[in-house]
């Protein structure tokens, strides 16, 4: 890939802001892209752009956070789980 195509690396603060922005846009993306494939593609494009600009030492954390967002919105594989925790021990 030519050097002029490489995205500048984000700082940790910029990475957190980019992930928060994506998470806040998910409802709008879902409303804009009615089909599941279009919605998943829009999410994947943003995911790829964030990962491309993430420094190597922050990449595992960014990938985990983005994957959890994808699971919550149904555009990434994984199990959405809710659990019941009793208030009182038996």
Secondary structure, 3 states (H helix, E strand, C coil): CCHHHCCCCCCHHHHHHHHHHHHHHHHHHHHHCCCHHHHHHHHHHHHHHHHHCCCHHHHHHHHHHHHHHHHHCCCCCCCCCCCCCCCCCC
